[in-house]
Amino acid sequence: MSATHSVERIETAVAALGPGPLTEDAVRAHIAPLFSRVLAANRDRIYLANHSLGRPLDAMEEDVREGLAAWYGRMGDAWDAWNDEMGAFRRRLAALLGAARDDCVVPKTNAGQGLRAVLGTYDKMPRVVATRGEFDSLDLILREHAQRRRLELSFVEARGDGAFAAEDMLAAITPGTDLVVVSQVMFQTGQILPELPVAVARAHAVGARVLLDVYHSLGVFPIDVATLDVDFAVGGSYKYLRGGPGACFLYVHPRHLDAGLRTLDTGWFAKASPFDYARPDPPRFAAGGDAWLESTPAVLPLYQARAGQVFTRAVGIARLREYSLSLQKRLVALLSERGIAASGGSDDRGAFVAVRRPDARARADALEQRGIIADARGEWLRLCPDVLTTEDELRRAAAA
């Protein structure tokens, strides 16, 4: 299957949905066939961990084979095809992010690489403000750098209900702050960070930059990094973009690219002409975001991510968001009927339903024994229906 064929197959199936809101019948008829392999392999399980690892499309495997075929057939010349796919990867993500330019998107294999690249722009020890709600991939790097005195770190704490308050975030961003690291959607609770534009404006007013983690928001609801005016963003395809591990990115605002902001986290692909192998001193870097590339990139994740990106753009994030909210609301209602309090399905939440329990992990394990795949983070049991989830599955999960 060629790139053109796999993209056309997805776009044709989505077009058959017609306009308007998604329905279970329409999804079953037109969308489910795009996921026949994963649905067949998991027909005896109810998958509610879409917030963790998204379900892949059938086209994903063929897309990866295309990347491998370039290697088998063209050997060293495969880099022509691989670089073209990197460009396509960056274009699709730029469109999903609302980025002004494709080169604002720098491919990474994980979000932590993006954070390290941002930290590598500071020549002096920066003062960093983060929340206690950041995922481990960023939190661990920040705390380890602080332990080794590479940065000064302070945290914004959650309140008793597990939520973060805008006033606490604003109070933490004081003169002398250099970098603010925040998630748009908190990974444990699904809370959308309140008053994010105000926090960004506050950071800029005191001379700080903002790194936004969009891992739990990209593909969940429309994002516009240009309007938000964040300096950096990190995210990946592992969850809602259905692209698996390794297909991550760093977004860098054009003002920093045009001003020549540099990072120590660089490599030979960031050179002006990497395949010329020239070594001028000082080094000559590529223009714009290409100067933020590192050494030899991982190319197969670029192909791995293609189908999920195409699918998300074809269906439309706004339409996926509307359907997600309806599924979440239904699950919350079914749980409420059984005396279980849950949060989700509201405009201040991301794509999953959260149930707060001290034994959340044990509950997730017990559900798995009954064929229901969910997970727990701390004291929060997380349940995430996706576009393929049916009413019957929601009922059975709530009953369990």
C-alpha positions as MATLAB code, in Angstrom:
seq = 'MSATHSVERIETAVAALGPGPLTEDAVRAHIAPLFSRVLAANRDRIYLANHSLGRPLDAMEEDVREGLAAWYGRMGDAWDAWNDEMGAFRRRLAALLGAARDDCVVPKTNAGQGLRAVLGTYDKMPRVVATRGEFDSLDLILREHAQRRRLELSFVEARGDGAFAAEDMLAAITPGTDLVVVSQVMFQTGQILPELPVAVARAHAVGARVLLDVYHSLGVFPIDVATLDVDFAVGGSYKYLRGGPGACFLYVHPRHLDAGLRTLDTGWFAKASPFDYARPDPPRFAAGGDAWLESTPAVLPLYQARAGQVFTRAVGIARLREYSLSLQKRLVALLSERGIAASGGSDDRGAFVAVRRPDARARADALEQRGIIADARGEWLRLCPDVLTTEDELRRAAAA';
ca = [
       0.000    0.000    0.000;
       1.471    3.341   -1.035;
       1.222    6.530    0.989;
      -1.342    7.846   -1.470;
      -3.430    4.694   -1.196;
      -3.416    4.555    2.606;
      -4.334    8.233    2.905;
      -7.076    7.950    0.282;
      -8.528    4.882    1.985;
      -8.829    6.736    5.291;
     -10.168    9.939    3.750;
     -12.712    8.036    1.629;
     -14.018    6.156    4.667;
     -14.332    9.343    6.680;
     -16.046   11.153    3.811;
     -18.699    8.411    3.782;
     -19.702    9.529    7.275;
     -21.135   12.686    5.793;
     -21.315   15.945    7.756;
     -22.671   16.395   11.238;
     -22.142   14.639   14.573;
     -20.765   11.127   14.774;
     -23.099    8.272   15.649;
     -22.402    4.727   16.758;
     -24.068    3.277   13.664;
     -22.053    5.481   11.310;
     -18.813    4.680   13.126;
     -19.564    0.959   12.938;
     -20.255    1.159    9.216;
     -17.472    3.441    8.039;
     -14.790    3.880   10.713;
     -14.551    0.496   12.424;
     -13.370   -1.228    9.199;
     -10.282    1.003    9.310;
      -9.440   -0.651   12.650;
     -10.386   -4.231   11.787;
      -7.134   -5.779   12.946;
      -7.031   -4.312   16.463;
     -10.773   -4.845   16.932;
     -10.518   -8.492   15.907;
      -7.521   -9.137   18.140;
      -9.273   -7.611   21.171;
     -12.892   -8.641   20.593;
     -13.093  -10.217   24.052;
     -11.886   -7.097   25.870;
     -13.324   -3.643   26.474;
     -10.536   -1.167   25.842;
     -10.822    1.973   27.972;
      -7.127    2.906   28.048;
      -7.182    5.062   24.922;
      -5.711    7.904   27.005;
      -2.649    5.713   27.457;
      -2.043    3.881   24.168;
      -4.290    4.692   21.244;
      -5.668    1.959   19.007;
      -3.812    1.764   15.662;
      -5.381    1.826   12.229;
      -4.859   -1.083    9.855;
      -2.969    1.275    7.521;
      -0.264    1.855   10.126;
       1.499   -1.432    9.452;
       1.505   -0.846    5.709;
       2.839    2.660    6.212;
       5.750    1.290    8.255;
       6.411   -1.287    5.562;
       6.684    1.554    3.078;
       9.453    3.077    5.172;
      11.222   -0.278    5.339;
      10.790   -0.844    1.605;
      12.731    2.341    0.913;
      15.606    0.882    2.915;
      15.475   -2.516    1.202;
      15.126   -1.077   -2.264;
      17.201    2.097   -2.174;
      19.703    1.612    0.644;
      21.498    4.930    1.247;
      19.199    6.738   -1.156;
      16.307    5.874    1.186;
      17.100    9.139    2.936;
      15.311   10.971    0.131;
      12.058    9.190    0.975;
      12.680    9.360    4.706;
      13.309   13.094    4.657;
      10.137   13.586    2.603;
       8.174   11.693    5.237;
       9.742   13.802    7.976;
       8.494   16.865    6.146;
       4.995   15.409    5.891;
       5.055   14.504    9.601;
       5.953   18.088   10.469;
       3.295   19.561    8.171;
       0.501   17.436    9.610;
       1.484   18.233   13.184;
       1.828   21.936   12.426;
      -1.742   21.904   11.119;
      -3.019   20.033   14.185;
      -1.211   22.426   16.522;
      -2.159   25.633   14.738;
       1.539   26.407   14.223;
       2.441   29.222   11.868;
       5.153   27.239   10.058;
       6.024   23.590    9.475;
       9.605   24.056   10.676;
       8.287   25.069   14.115;
       7.745   21.343   14.646;
      10.932   19.458   15.487;
      10.641   15.642   15.487;
      11.662   13.936   18.732;
      11.401   10.366   19.956;
       9.942   11.401   23.321;
       8.689   14.493   25.119;
      11.680   14.452   27.481;
      13.986   15.174   24.539;
      11.979   18.301   23.871;
      12.305   19.479   27.466;
      16.061   18.850   27.459;
      16.380   20.854   24.248;
      14.577   23.776   25.876;
      16.737   23.558   29.000;
      19.743   23.565   26.674;
      18.931   27.120   25.570;
      19.906   28.601   28.964;
      23.519   29.573   29.563;
      22.908   30.184   33.275;
      21.006   28.098   35.801;
      17.341   28.871   35.079;
      14.556   29.264   37.593;
      11.779   26.858   36.621;
       8.176   26.720   37.830;
       6.204   23.517   37.219;
       3.143   21.812   38.659;
       3.096   18.624   40.678;
       0.774   17.333   37.979;
       3.410   16.987   35.251;
       3.900   13.525   33.819;
       6.977   11.566   34.825;
       8.764   12.077   31.506;
       9.105   15.783   32.322;
       8.902   15.704   36.114;
      11.827   13.303   36.501;
      14.091   15.364   34.241;
      13.255   18.563   36.093;
      13.873   17.052   39.515;
      17.116   15.379   38.459;
      18.413   18.618   36.944;
      17.476   20.427   40.148;
      19.223   17.769   42.246;
      22.399   18.315   40.224;
      22.032   22.087   40.475;
      21.408   22.568   36.771;
      18.223   24.500   37.538;
      16.277   25.969   40.443;
      12.861   24.326   40.694;
       9.626   25.240   42.459;
       6.271   23.480   42.254;
       2.636   24.522   42.193;
       0.679   22.075   44.338;
      -2.775   20.657   43.694;
      -5.516   21.516   46.133;
      -7.403   19.033   48.267;
      -9.735   17.999   45.483;
      -6.751   17.145   43.284;
      -7.277   20.162   41.002;
      -4.899   23.005   40.238;
      -6.084   26.579   40.729;
      -5.268   29.436   38.381;
      -4.452   31.790   41.251;
      -1.856   29.363   42.614;
      -0.165   29.172   39.219;
      -0.158   32.939   38.801;
       1.234   33.467   42.299;
       4.137   31.097   41.555;
       5.206   32.975   38.413;
       7.254   35.774   39.915;
       9.969   38.117   38.581;
      13.117   36.082   38.043;
      11.247   33.045   36.710;
      12.866   31.854   33.485;
      10.702   28.921   32.410;
       7.186   27.711   33.234;
       6.422   24.046   32.495;
       2.732   23.119   32.517;
       0.384   20.551   31.021;
      -2.691   21.707   29.178;
      -4.537   18.618   30.490;
      -3.408   16.959   33.706;
      -2.544   13.309   33.165;
      -3.947   12.000   36.466;
      -7.296   13.764   36.638;
      -8.014   15.005   33.121;
      -8.371   18.580   34.393;
      -7.812   21.258   31.755;
      -5.463   23.811   33.257;
      -7.637   26.853   34.034;
      -6.820   30.327   32.723;
      -3.907   29.114   30.606;
      -3.772   32.277   28.432;
      -3.561   34.381   31.600;
      -0.697   32.247   32.919;
       1.174   32.572   29.608;
       0.725   36.342   29.659;
       1.900   36.474   33.273;
       5.021   34.459   32.413;
       5.890   36.726   29.521;
       5.319   39.800   31.673;
       8.047   38.672   34.085;
      10.408   37.634   31.262;
       9.790   33.890   31.419;
       9.151   31.430   28.613;
       6.421   28.782   28.669;
       6.725   25.107   27.737;
       3.294   23.499   27.333;
       2.823   19.726   27.470;
       0.019   18.924   25.013;
       0.276   15.126   25.196;
      -3.217   14.882   26.733;
      -4.779   17.678   24.697;
      -3.575   17.216   21.104;
      -6.289   15.276   19.310;
      -8.659   15.822   22.251;
      -9.845   19.341   21.503;
      -8.715   22.062   19.080;
      -5.339   23.594   19.948;
      -3.875   26.821   18.639;
      -0.338   27.322   19.897;
      -0.040   30.551   17.920;
      -3.029   32.106   19.676;
      -1.892   30.767   23.059;
       1.506   32.341   22.311;
       3.411   29.607   24.137;
       7.133   29.555   23.502;
       7.448   25.777   23.331;
       5.212   22.724   23.337;
       5.946   19.018   23.616;
       3.721   16.085   22.785;
       3.498   12.877   20.869;
       1.417   10.380   18.962;
       1.248    7.640   21.595;
      -2.280    8.405   22.767;
      -5.009   10.230   20.878;
      -3.136   10.472   17.574;
      -2.854    6.662   17.428;
       0.755    6.746   16.263;
       2.463    4.673   18.937;
       5.758    5.340   20.737;
       8.627    7.298   19.257;
       6.631    9.788   17.163;
       6.959   12.860   19.363;
       7.819   16.498   18.774;
       8.958   19.835   20.133;
       7.219   22.990   18.957;
       9.318   26.181   18.949;
       7.667   29.571   18.440;
       8.790   31.352   15.241;
      10.043   34.359   17.204;
      12.707   32.165   18.800;
      13.637   30.516   15.516;
      13.943   33.857   13.749;
      15.999   35.303   16.611;
      18.458   32.427   16.306;
      17.809   30.838   19.698;
      20.053   27.786   19.959;
      20.096   24.673   22.104;
      23.007   22.534   23.265;
      20.868   19.477   22.492;
      21.823   19.369   18.841;
      23.472   17.076   16.303;
      24.670   16.749   12.739;
      21.180   16.873   11.197;
      20.984   20.459   12.485;
      23.846   21.526   10.208;
      23.134   23.761    7.204;
      24.158   20.954    4.810;
      24.458   17.758    6.866;
      25.273   15.461    3.950;
      28.143   17.675    2.805;
      30.069   16.658    5.952;
      31.811   20.036    6.099;
      33.035   21.207    9.533;
      33.277   24.985    9.604;
      34.244   26.495   12.945;
      32.018   27.777   14.404;
      29.412   25.338   13.035;
      26.865   26.607   10.509;
      23.351   25.617   11.501;
      20.344   25.183    9.264;
      17.687   27.859    9.108;
      14.678   27.963   11.409;
      13.541   24.821   13.178;
      15.957   22.588   11.291;
      18.675   24.010   13.538;
      16.936   22.170   16.412;
      17.257   18.742   14.842;
      19.643   16.321   16.529;
      21.771   13.473   15.237;
      20.468   10.685   12.993;
      16.691   10.611   13.550;
      14.423    7.636   14.042;
      12.553    7.387   10.739;
      10.087    4.520   11.170;
       8.029    6.368   13.835;
       7.360    9.023   11.194;
       5.616    6.405    9.050;
       4.058    4.817   12.125;
       2.347    8.114   12.960;
       0.982    8.851    9.483;
      -2.355    6.998    9.566;
      -3.386    8.380   12.955;
      -2.557   11.942   11.959;
      -4.458   11.610    8.687;
      -7.445   10.047   10.462;
      -7.601   12.775   13.115;
      -7.433   15.555   10.549;
      -9.981   13.864    8.264;
     -12.617   13.344   10.973;
     -11.875   16.707   12.569;
     -10.871   17.338   16.155;
     -14.016   19.323   16.929;
     -16.198   16.402   15.836;
     -14.080   13.898   17.750;
     -14.319   16.148   20.820;
     -18.101   16.329   20.625;
     -18.392   12.539   20.387;
     -15.856   12.002   23.164;
     -17.800   14.266   25.508;
     -21.010   12.381   24.767;
     -19.364    9.034   25.549;
     -17.802   10.393   28.727;
     -21.099   11.861   29.914;
     -22.796    8.538   29.296;
     -20.147    6.662   31.279;
     -20.306    9.156   34.154;
     -24.092    8.752   34.261;
     -23.878    4.946   34.228;
     -21.357    5.028   37.062;
     -23.522    7.476   39.017;
     -26.467    5.075   38.767;
     -24.290    2.601   40.639;
     -23.235    5.088   43.324;
     -19.792    5.792   41.842;
     -18.739    9.448   41.599;
     -16.680   10.242   38.523;
     -15.447   13.355   36.717;
     -15.431   13.754   32.970;
     -17.598   14.731   30.048;
     -17.438   18.445   30.847;
     -15.723   21.341   29.103;
     -13.078   21.583   31.842;
     -11.892   17.997   31.321;
      -9.885   16.197   28.674;
     -10.775   12.859   27.075;
     -11.045   10.460   30.016;
     -13.249    9.818   33.037;
     -11.529    9.756   36.431;
     -12.657    8.023   39.605;
     -10.799    8.915   42.799;
     -10.114    5.884   44.979;
      -7.249    5.031   47.339;
      -7.226    1.527   45.827;
      -7.316    2.729   42.231;
      -4.525    0.465   41.037;
      -6.100   -2.609   42.607;
      -9.399   -1.663   40.962;
      -7.721   -1.366   37.571;
      -6.137   -4.795   38.055;
      -9.484   -6.276   39.051;
     -11.154   -4.777   35.987;
      -8.471   -6.252   33.763;
      -9.260   -9.697   35.163;
     -12.798   -9.130   33.878;
     -11.625   -8.101   30.427;
     -11.910   -4.336   30.915;
      -8.676   -2.464   30.208;
      -8.279    0.743   32.196;
      -5.427    2.048   34.335;
      -4.594    4.050   37.447;
      -2.264    6.925   38.198;
      -1.875    7.418   41.921;
      -5.343    7.467   43.466;
      -7.106    8.088   40.166;
      -8.716    5.294   38.147;
      -8.808    6.419   34.498;
     -11.391    5.233   31.963;
     -11.216    6.547   28.404;
     -13.753    5.616   25.726;
     -12.792    6.493   22.184;
     -14.621    6.811   18.882;
     -14.815    3.003   18.575;
     -16.362    2.427   22.020;
     -19.972    1.238   21.970;
     -22.936    1.797   24.284;
     -22.877   -1.896   25.178;
     -19.224   -1.645   26.226;
     -19.945    1.375   28.418;
     -22.799   -0.459   30.119;
     -20.743   -3.567   30.757;
     -17.784   -1.530   32.059;
     -19.986    0.458   34.448;
     -21.586   -2.725   35.730;
     -18.157   -4.231   36.392;
];
